[in-house]
Amino acid sequence: MARFILASTLFPLTLLLTYVTSARAASNSTQCPSNPYQDPRNDPCNALGYIANNTLTAVAFGFVLLIAFIQTYRIIYKGARWMLSMVIGEYSTFKSHDFYVMGFGFRFALHYNPDSLGIFIAEYLMIVLSPCFFIAANYVLLGRLAREIDCVHQVLLPVRRLTLIFVLSDVTTFVIQAAGASITTSSVYNSALTGLHIFLAGLVLQLASFVFFCVIYARFLYKVRAEEQAIWMRDSKQHWNSDWRTLAAATAVSCIGILIRSCYRVAEVAQGFHSSLGSSEAAFYLGDTLPLLVAIVIYVPFWPGRFITAKLAPSVNESQNDQELSEVPTVMLDDH
């Protein structure tokens, strides 16, 4: 159900933003320069504040698309379809509409139409909201890993409840960010500023939620290492690519990448319109794109389906939770 909610909210909100920005563009009396490439930093119609570099865009576009293709192949042939939400976020959401990849696709369009507000909003929305899907994949992975090593009792909250709680939190912050982004397109400065504050609130809440998840994950690993020595050393005689701790470390790397990106976005939006961070292409790639690429590419060599292959029988408590959640079947929360 969470995957359906994310998809069903993204699509109408994208349409809403397109409509609002088109209406604003039609009524906008701002005089745009005849040559938008001459001084993009001081161009009142250039929302980016610079001309998007096509070479960098092409590299990012190709890299993300390649990762998505590889992970799609691994889901089909290596299992772990519970990682589908990450792949969904990489290149498709609603009826095969591209998301993160398409966000970079719109950067190509921005290079040739730097003063187009509608193109900017579509690019910004798709790139900024895509981590909601990457985060959701890590939420599901914690529960799956805990079951694989039979340590669900070491997770702070019941696993299935934890997954549902955090995914719903993800959806909520997604909606807040999208709503705030739509209001920022207002031609009235005070309304636009209100939208920016709403958008910032969504980013801060998302960051706080993910930090809490990371604390739960770190606590889980600490408890297993301190109290479950036999399980912690279970795969010590195996090759490193068959050791569950390798997957645990890969997930930690993914979480760190998402945390860095989330902090960057909060700092960028907190600076306000036309901020130094928001108007820097280098900051965008170093603070946003690179950390997210690390967060998703780490699962190419360390695909969870290689480490988690057994269809485990849930514990008594798990069975109880599964029964409570059986009325909301979802691909995102499907652990089988």
C-alpha positions in Angstrom: 0.0 0.0 0.0 2.9 2.4 0.8 4.2 2.0 -2.8 0.7 2.8 -4.1 0.4 5.8 -1.9 3.8 7.2 -3.0 3.0 6.7 -6.7 -0.5 8.0 -6.5 0.6 11.1 -4.7 3.6 11.9 -6.9 1.7 11.8 -10.2 -1.2 14.2 -9.3 1.2 16.5 -7.5 3.5 16.6 -10.5 0.4 17.5 -12.6 -0.5 20.2 -10.1 2.9 21.7 -10.2 2.9 21.7 -14.0 -0.4 23.5 -14.0 0.6 26.1 -11.4 3.9 26.9 -13.0 2.4 27.1 -16.4 -0.2 29.6 -15.1 2.5 31.6 -13.3 4.7 31.6 -16.5 1.8 32.9 -18.5 1.1 35.8 -16.1 4.7 36.5 -15.2 5.6 40.0 -16.2 9.3 39.6 -15.4 11.4 40.7 -18.3 13.8 37.8 -19.2 17.1 38.7 -20.9 17.4 38.1 -24.6 20.5 36.0 -24.0 20.0 33.7 -21.0 23.5 32.4 -21.3 25.3 35.7 -20.7 24.7 36.2 -17.0 22.7 33.2 -15.6 23.6 34.1 -12.0 21.8 37.4 -12.1 19.1 36.2 -14.5 15.7 36.8 -12.7 14.1 34.0 -14.9 16.8 31.4 -14.3 15.7 29.4 -11.2 18.9 27.3 -11.2 21.2 30.3 -11.2 23.6 28.7 -13.7 23.5 26.8 -17.0 23.3 23.1 -16.4 26.4 21.3 -17.7 25.4 18.7 -20.3 28.5 16.6 -19.8 27.9 16.2 -16.1 24.2 15.6 -16.7 25.0 12.9 -19.2 27.4 11.1 -16.8 24.9 11.2 -14.0 22.0 10.2 -16.2 23.9 7.3 -17.7 25.2 6.1 -14.3 21.9 6.1 -12.6 20.2 4.4 -15.6 23.0 1.7 -15.6 22.5 1.1 -11.8 18.8 0.8 -12.3 19.2 -1.8 -15.2 21.7 -3.9 -13.1 19.4 -3.9 -10.1 16.4 -4.8 -12.2 18.4 -7.8 -13.6 19.4 -8.8 -10.0 15.8 -8.6 -8.8 14.6 -10.8 -11.7 17.4 -13.4 -11.5 18.9 -13.1 -8.0 15.8 -12.4 -6.0 15.1 -9.7 -3.3 12.1 -8.1 -4.9 11.6 -6.4 -1.6 14.3 -4.0 -2.9 12.0 -3.0 -5.7 11.3 0.4 -4.2 14.9 1.5 -4.7 14.7 0.5 -8.4 11.3 2.3 -8.6 12.9 5.4 -7.3 15.8 5.1 -9.8 13.7 5.1 -12.9 10.0 4.5 -12.6 7.0 5.2 -10.4 3.6 5.6 -11.9 2.9 3.9 -15.2 6.6 3.8 -16.1 7.1 7.5 -15.6 10.8 8.1 -15.1 11.7 9.7 -11.8 15.3 10.1 -10.7 16.6 9.4 -14.2 14.0 11.7 -15.7 15.1 14.4 -13.3 18.5 14.4 -14.9 16.8 14.2 -18.3 15.1 17.5 -17.5 18.5 19.0 -16.8 19.3 18.5 -20.5 16.1 20.5 -21.3 17.2 23.2 -18.8 20.5 23.6 -20.6 18.6 24.7 -23.7 15.8 26.4 -21.9 17.4 27.9 -18.7 14.6 30.4 -18.1 11.8 27.8 -18.2 10.1 27.6 -14.8 8.0 24.6 -15.6 11.0 22.5 -16.7 12.9 23.6 -13.5 10.1 22.6 -11.2 9.7 19.1 -12.9 13.5 18.6 -12.7 13.7 19.8 -9.1 10.7 17.8 -7.9 11.9 14.5 -9.4 15.4 14.8 -8.1 14.5 16.1 -4.6 11.7 13.5 -3.9 13.4 10.4 -5.3 15.3 9.6 -2.0 11.9 8.8 -0.5 12.1 5.5 -2.4 15.7 4.8 -1.6 15.1 5.4 2.1 12.1 3.0 2.0 14.3 0.2 0.6 16.6 0.5 3.6 13.6 0.4 5.9 12.5 -2.9 4.5 16.1 -4.3 4.4 16.5 -3.9 8.2 13.6 -6.2 8.8 14.7 -8.7 6.3 18.2 -8.8 7.6 16.9 -9.2 11.2 14.9 -12.2 10.1 17.7 -13.7 8.1 20.0 -13.9 11.2 17.0 -14.6 13.6 17.5 -11.5 15.7 14.2 -9.7 15.3 14.1 -9.4 19.1 17.2 -7.1 18.9 15.3 -4.5 16.9 13.9 -1.7 19.0 10.4 -2.0 17.5 8.5 -5.0 16.1 10.0 -5.4 12.6 6.8 -5.2 10.5 5.4 -2.3 12.6 8.8 -0.6 12.3 8.8 -0.9 8.5 5.2 0.3 8.2 5.8 3.3 10.6 8.8 4.5 8.8 7.4 4.0 5.3 4.3 6.0 6.3 6.6 8.7 7.7 8.4 8.7 4.4 5.1 9.1 2.5 4.0 11.9 4.9 7.3 13.9 4.4 7.0 13.3 0.6 3.5 14.9 0.6 4.7 17.9 2.7 7.7 18.5 0.5 5.6 18.3 -2.7 3.0 20.6 -1.3 5.6 23.1 -0.2 7.2 23.0 -3.6 3.9 23.8 -5.3 3.4 26.8 -3.1 6.9 28.2 -3.8 5.8 28.7 -7.4 3.4 31.6 -6.3 4.2 35.0 -7.9 3.4 36.5 -4.4 6.7 36.6 -2.5 5.1 35.9 0.9 3.2 32.9 -0.4 6.3 31.6 -2.1 8.3 32.1 1.2 5.6 30.2 3.1 5.9 27.3 0.5 9.7 27.3 1.0 9.2 27.0 4.8 6.7 24.1 4.3 9.2 22.4 2.0 12.0 22.9 4.5 9.8 21.4 7.2 9.2 18.3 5.1 13.0 18.0 4.6 13.7 18.4 8.3 11.1 15.9 9.3 12.4 13.4 6.7 15.9 13.9 8.0 14.8 13.5 11.6 12.9 10.3 10.8 15.9 8.8 9.0 18.3 9.7 11.7 16.0 7.9 14.2 16.0 4.9 11.8 19.8 5.0 11.7 20.0 5.0 15.5 17.7 1.9 15.5 19.9 0.2 12.9 23.1 1.1 14.8 21.6 -0.2 18.0 20.6 -3.4 16.3 24.1 -4.1 15.1 25.5 -3.2 18.5 23.1 -5.5 20.3 23.8 -8.4 18.0 27.6 -8.0 18.4 27.4 -7.6 22.2 24.7 -10.2 23.0 24.7 -12.6 20.1 28.3 -13.6 19.5 27.5 -16.9 17.8 25.3 -15.1 15.3 27.7 -12.2 14.9 30.5 -14.7 14.0 28.2 -17.0 12.1 29.7 -16.4 8.7 33.3 -15.6 9.8 34.6 -18.7 8.0 32.8 -17.8 4.8 34.2 -15.6 2.1 33.5 -11.9 2.8 30.8 -11.8 0.0 28.9 -14.5 1.8 29.1 -12.9 5.2 25.9 -11.2 6.4 28.1 -8.5 8.1 29.2 -7.4 4.6 25.6 -6.6 3.8 25.2 -4.9 7.1 28.2 -2.7 6.3 26.9 -1.9 2.8 23.6 -0.8 4.3 25.4 1.5 6.7 27.3 3.0 3.8 23.9 3.6 2.0 22.5 5.2 5.1 25.5 7.5 5.4 25.1 8.6 1.8 21.4 9.4 2.3 22.2 11.3 5.5 24.8 13.5 3.7 22.4 14.2 0.9 19.6 15.0 3.4 21.8 17.4 5.3 22.8 19.2 2.1 19.2 19.7 1.0 18.2 21.0 4.4 21.1 23.5 4.4 20.4 24.5 0.8 16.7 25.2 1.4 17.4 26.9 4.8 19.5 29.5 2.9 16.4 30.6 1.0 15.8 31.5 -2.6 18.9 31.9 -4.9 21.2 30.6 -2.1 24.9 30.1 -2.7 24.4 26.3 -2.3 21.3 26.2 -4.6 23.1 28.3 -7.3 26.2 26.1 -7.3 26.3 23.1 -9.7 29.4 21.8 -8.0 27.5 21.8 -4.7 24.6 20.0 -6.3 26.7 17.1 -7.6 28.9 16.9 -4.5 26.2 17.3 -1.9 23.2 15.6 -3.6 24.1 13.5 -6.6 27.3 11.8 -5.4 26.1 10.8 -2.0 22.9 9.3 -3.5 24.8 7.5 -6.2 27.0 5.9 -3.4 23.8 5.0 -1.5 22.4 3.0 -4.4 25.5 1.8 -6.2 26.7 0.0 -3.0 24.0 -2.5 -3.6 25.3 -3.5 -7.1 28.3 -5.5 -5.8 26.6 -6.3 -2.5 23.1 -7.2 -3.7 20.9 -8.2 -0.7 19.5 -11.1 -2.6 22.9 -12.8 -2.5 23.0 -12.7 1.3 19.3 -13.1 2.1 18.0 -16.1 0.2 16.0 -18.2 2.7 12.3 -17.8 3.1 12.2 -17.7 6.9 9.4 -18.8 9.0 8.4 -15.8 11.2 8.3 -16.0 15.0 5.1 -16.0 17.0 5.2 -12.3 17.4 6.1 -11.8 13.7 3.2 -14.0 12.7 0.8 -11.9 14.8 2.1 -8.7 13.1 1.9 -10.3 9.7 -1.8 -11.2 10.3 -2.5 -7.6 11.4 -0.9 -6.3 8.2 -2.2 -8.9 5.8 -5.0 -6.6 4.8 -2.6 -4.2 3.2 -0.5 -6.2 0.7 2.2 -4.2 -0.8 5.2 -4.7 -3.0 7.2 -2.4 -0.9 6.5 -4.2 2.3 6.5 -7.7 0.8 9.2 -9.7 2.5 8.6 -13.0 0.7 
